[in-house]
Amino acid sequence: MSEKKDSNWVKKAEDQEISNLVDKLKLENENAAGRKPEAGDGKREEDQADSASAAETSLLMKIIRKGLVESKQDLEIQRKDPNSPLYSVKTFEALHLKPELLKGVYAMGFNAPSKIQETALPTLLADPPQNMIAQSQSGTGKTAAFVLAMLSRVDPKKDYPQVLCLSPTYELAIQTGEVAARMAQFCPEIKLKYAVRGEEVGREKLTDHIIIGTPGKVMDWGIKYKVFDLKKIRVFVLDEADVMIATQGHHDQCIRIHKQLSKSCQMMFFSATYDKEVMDFAQYIVPNPIIIKLRREQESLDNIKQYYVRCKDQDEKYKAIQNIYGGITVGQAIIFCHTRKTATWLSGKMSQDGHSVAVLSGELTVEQRLLVLDRFRDGLEKVLITTNVLSRGIDVEQVTIVVNFDLPMDGHGRADCETYLHRIGRTGRFGKNGIAINLVDSDKSMNICKAIEKHFKKKIELLDADNSDEIEKIGTE
């Protein structure tokens, strides 16, 4: 790689706008959501429950939440020695960073550390280095935290890779690289290399300081071709660990890479979720860690009125929606369907009746989904019909009603209470009152409705959608 090309990596990453990235998105998805149906299987696929892969959801959430989410939730911190001091900082100056790095942090618009950064950064930058497992949702500043730690540990005088960051997909790796590029914009001596599809290496040893890539490509370069020495890596970051586990083959590849690292290597492990599978993976990868958990913002049902409407079939469900629209003023609405087929049918019916409708489902690329969401946010469409590709991650202030055209079920046909919470949490945001309407057309869906009511201990009221007085009443409560 020529010297000129090396010095341009900052610009290269900065110029790579997300919109240009995601339109080429070819995420591997075991469920094949988003692939074109093969001959003969189109009908079967659109009849199946529609969802997005873990990697797609993560990328969408990262892009939607471009700014920091201000969290009021407390940090939960676990460490081996509870008597060892744990520091937190309120300013970036308190971290004693190199002036060029501090300048880069401020240039990115970070004025003060986020809640997770306050505690994570002093730990990640400590000497001797400390291992960390951190769990937090998108938008909490965790990528900036570990990227700052990565850049701080580099010794530019040593011309070999010292920092390795693994991401589950090409797109997520590039996103991390973009953050690193912007943060290191005043440190031209730090060189970064992407180990992702499309990037090739010769036989010469790599002289870049930081490698950000996907497990398969990193394994090829480090173990098969040996163009860099994994034993010399001082910092190992495993990002999006929950997505990594959900992507076939990545789990084993991460373990094989990890086995080649030295015992003195600093380990950082990040995940949005922290269930048993992720926990077991983390404890294998990271010895003696400090564990930081940022409790998720709790979506509340307190200011959401919940109703259910008894219907005989799909046509009666549609009639109920018509009656609701006829009886109350709806700002914007999100309607959730189980399959693409239902979403397509419903959008056709509503468009014929003069509603401005957008559809969001699994066959769209991430870029197409972003365009649909942007238009809906801007109020260009008043109704968003979607499948489970969007149960979380969007806040639209004008959404006053969420309709479950089909109630959420898990793979075994039981009530999916977590998805229900995320779905109807799309209304009643920003302290406003919201309305959730569940359309029930069978004994099975009635049982699901009752199970959800029991789970949340919140009454779901019966609504007679043929009674205009009742409908008017829900609009004024």
N, C-alpha and C positions, 0 to 999 in steps of 0.2 A: 504494500500500500504506500503510495507516494506521500512525501511530507506535506505537500499542498493539500492533498485529500484529507490527511490526518487533521490538519488545522481547521478544516472546514466542517468537522462533524457537528459543531454547535449549530452552525447555520443550517446544515442539512436537516437536523432534527427539528429546529425551530420552524423551518419553512414547510415542514410536513404537516399541513393542517389535518385535523381529525377527519373532516369531511372528505378529504382526498383519500384518507386511509380506509375508512369504513366502507366506501363504495366498492372496494376490492375484496370485501370481507368474504373469506371462505372458511369459516370456522368449522372444525370437525365436530360433528354433532351426532352422537350415537343414535338419537331418535330421528335423524335425517330431517329435522324441521328446517324448512327453507330449501330443501332440494326440490328439483322439478320432479313431479311424479313420473315413474316409468310407465310405459304403455300398459294399460290394464289395471294399474293400482291407484289411479287418481281418485276415484270415488272412495275407495277404502281409506285413503289417507285423509281426505277432507272430512270423513265421518269420525275419525279418531279424535280423542282429546288433544287439543292444540297447546303446545307449550314451547318455551325457548330453552336452549342449552344454558348451563350454568355460566359458560364463558360469555355468551351473548348478553345474558342478563347483567353480568358484572360490567361489561364494556358500556352498555347502555346507561347503567347507573352512574358510572364514572363521568360520562359525557353530560348527562342530565345535571349532575351535581358539580358544575364547574367551580362554584364558590364553596367556601367552607360552610358546613352546617353548624350553627352555634348550638352546642349541646349543653343542656343543664344537668345531664345525668352524671352521677358520680363514677369515678374510676374505682375498680376493684383490683387491688394489687396483692399478688402472692409472691413470696420469696422464701428461699431456703432458711436464711438467717434473719428472723424478724427483728433482731437488734441492730442489724447493719443499717447505716443511715441511708435514707432514700431522699434524694434531692429533687426539687422542682424549681423551675425558673418562670419568671413572669415577663422577661425580655430576652431577645436573641443576643443582646450584648453580653448578658450574664454567662453565655456559653463559651466566651473567649475564642470565637471562630477566627480563621484567617480573614483579614479585612476584605479580600476579594470575594470570599464566600458570603460574608455578611451583606455586602453590596448586592450580590446576586439574589439573596433572600428578599431584601427590600424591593429589588426591581421586579420581583414576582408579585408584589402586592401584599406580602405577609407583614403586617405591622407588629403583631404580637403573637406568641405561640398559641395554638389551639389547645384545648384541654388535654388531648392525648400527647401533644408535643411537649407541654410543660413538664410532664413526668418522663416521657420516653427519651427525649433528647439528652438530658444529663446522664441517663443510664447508658444510652448507646455510645456516647462520646467519652465515657469514663475510662480512666486508666487504672489498673489493667482492664481490658475490654470485658464487658458483661454480655452474656447471652440473653436474648429476649424473645418471648412469645407475646404477641399483641393481637387482640381481637377488637375490631371496630368496623363500623359500616362505612360506605363510601362518603367522602366529603368531610371526614374528620381530620384530614391533614396527615394521615399516616404515611402516604407515599413520599411527601415532602420530608417527613421525619427520617425515614430510612435512607432516602437519597442524600440528605445532608450528612448523615453518618457515613455513607459510602464515600462521598467526596472528601470528607475530613480525614479519612484513614489513608488516602492515597499519598504515596511518596513519589512525586513526579520525577525524581532523579533516578528511580529504578525503572528500567525499560522492560517491564514484563507485567502481565495481568496480576493485580493484587485484590481485586474485588469482583465477585461473581453474583449476579442477580438472576434468578430463574423466574420466569412468568409462564403461565399455561399456554398462551397463544401469541402469535406474531403481533396482533394488534395491541394486546396488553403490554408486551415487551416494548413496542415503539412508544406507547404512552409513557411508560416509566422513563424511557430514554429522553423524551421531550422535556419531562420535568428536570432531569439531570442536566440537559443542555441549557435550559433557561437559568438554572441555579448556578451553573459553572460558566456563565457567559463572560465573566471577568477573570477566568482561570484558563487561558488558552493552552497552558502546559499540560492540562489533564486531558488524556485521550481516551475515547470510548469506542467500543466495537459492538455492533449488533450481531449476535449469533442466532440468526433467524433464516427462514427460507429465502432464497435469492442471494444470500451472502455466501461467498466461497472463499476458501483460503488456499494458499500454496503450501510448500513444504517448510518455508521459513517460520521461525518462532514468532509469535505475536509480540508486538512491543506496546500495545495499548494497555492502559492501566485498569480500565473497567470493562467487563463483558456483561452485557444484558441480553438474555436470550431464552430460547425454549429448551426443554430438557433434551430432546432428541439431537438437536444441532450441537448443543454443548457437549453431549456425550461423544459425538463424532469428533469434535475438535480436541477435546481434552483427553479422551481415552483411546479412541481409534487412531487419529492422526497425530496426537500428542504435539499440537502446535502451541500449547501452553501447559504449564505444570500446575495441576490442581493442588499439589502439596504447598505451593507458594501463595495460595489464596489466603488473604488475611481476614477478609469479611465475606460471608456467605449469606445472601438474602433469599429466602423462599417466600415469594409473594403470591397472594390469591390461593392459599393452600387448599381451601375448600373446593375451588374450581379445579385445581390440580388433581385432587382425588377423584373428582367426577369425570375427568378426561382419561379415557382408556390408555393405559401404558405409562402415563406420566408418573404415577406413584412409584413404580419400580425403577424408572429411570432416575428419579430424584434420589432414591436410596443408593443406587449404584454410584452416582456422582458424589454423594455425601461420604461414602466409604473411602474415597480417594483423598479427602481433605485432611489437613493436619489437625491434631487435637487442640492446638492453640488457636485455631481459626474462630473468629467471633461469628456466632450464629444468630440470625434474626429471622423470625417466622411470623408471617402475617396472614390473618384469615378473617373474613366477615362473620363466619359462624364458628362455633366452638363445641360441636357435638362430640360424641365419644370417638367416632372414626377420626375426626380431625385431631382430637386430643391425643389419641394413641400415636398418630403420625408425628405430631409435634414433639412428644416426649421421646420418640426414637431419634429424631433429628437434632433436638436441642438439649444438651445436658445442663443441669443446674440453672434453669432460666429464671429470670424475673418475669412474671406473667402479669400483663396489664389487660384488663377487660373494660371496655367502655360499654356500659349497659345501653341497650338499644332505646331510642326514643319510643316510649310506649304509645301506641296508637290507642286512642280511647273511644269508647262507644257512648260516653256520657252525653255529648251534645248531638247525638244522631238518633233520630226517630226511626224505628224499624217497623216495617209492615210486611205482611204477606197477603197475596191475592190468590184465591182458589180459581184454577182454570181447568177446562177439560182437555185442551190440546194447544198446539203451537199457535193456531189462528186466534184462539181466545186470549192467549198471552199478548198477541199483537194488539187485539182490541183493547185490552187493559192499558197498554202503553198509550194508545190513541186517546182513551178517556182521561188519563192522567194529564196528558198534554193539553187536552181541551179544558180541563178544570183548574189548573194552576199555572202560574208563570214559572217556567223553568229557565234558569240562566244557561248553564251547560250541563249535559248529562253524560255519564259513562255507562254503557250497557255491556255486561259480561255474558258471553256465550261459551258453551263447552267445546264446540267444534267450529272449524272454518266454514263448514257447509251452512250451519245455522246463522253465523255472522253474515255471510254473503246474502242469504235469503232475507234476513232482517233489514240489511242496509238497502236492498232493492225495494222492499215494501216502503220503508220510511222515505227514501228518495222520491218514490212515486207520489207520496203524500206531501211533498214540498219541503221536507226537512233537509237541512244541509248536514250531510253525514260523512264521517271519515271512518275507515276500517283499518284495524291494526291486527295482523295475524302472523303466524309463524313463517309463512313463505316469503315475507318481506325481508330484505337485507336490513342490517342495523341502520344504514344510512336512510333507507326508505322509511323506517320506523321513526327516525329522528325528524324527518320532514313532516310526517303526519302529526307528530306531537307538537312541533313548532307551530303548525297551522292551527291546531286545536287551541293551543295556549294563546295564540293571537286572536282567537275568536272567529276565525274564518269558517270553521265548522262548529255547530252547536251540539252535535251528538257524536260521541266517539264509541263505536261498537268494537269490542275487542275480545280476544280469547285470553287464556292465562299467560300470554306473553307479556301482559301488563297487569300484574296485580299489585306491584309496588313501584315506588321510585318516581312518581309524578305528582307534583303539587300544582293544581290549577285553581286559583282563588275563586273563579266563577262557577265551579262545579257545585250544584245544589242538590242534585239527585244522582244516586247510583242505583242501577237496576240489575238484579241478578236474573237475567232471562233464564239461565240455568244455574241452579245452586252448585257451589263448588264441592267436588267429590275427590277423594284420594283414589289411588290405583285399585283399591278394593271395593270402591263404590260406597265408602263411608263418608260422613260429613268431614270436610277439610276446614277445620275451624280457623287455622292460621291464615289460609288463603282468604277466607271470608273476612277476617279482621283487616287484612291488607286491602282487600277490594273496597269495603265500605268505608275504610279510612281515607279513601280518595275524596269523600265529602265531609263536611263538618270540619274542614281545616281552618287554620288561622282564627280559632275561637268562634267561628260561626256555626249556626245550626245547620245540620244536614238531614237529608231524608234517604233512607235505604228501602227499596221495595223488592221483595222476593216473589217471583212468579212460580207458583206451585201447581203442577199438572198431573201428579200421580201420588199414590200412597208412599212410594219410595222417596220422592222429593219432600213430602210432608214430614216423613221421619227424619230426613236430613235437617229440615227447618227446626224441628223440635229438639234435635240433638245440639244444634248450634245455640238455640235459646237456653238450653240446660247448661251448656258449657260456659257461656258468658254470664249466666244468671241475669239476663236482661230480657224483658218481655218483648216479643215480636207480635204486634197487634194485627188482628184480622182487618183487612180493608176491603170493602165492597166497591170494586172499581166501576160498577154500573150505577152507583149512587153519587150523583154530582155534588150533593151537599157534603157527603163524607170526604170527597176528594178536595173540595174547596177548603174544608176544615184543616186538612193536613198542610195546606199551603200557608195557613195563617198562624199555626201553632208556634 
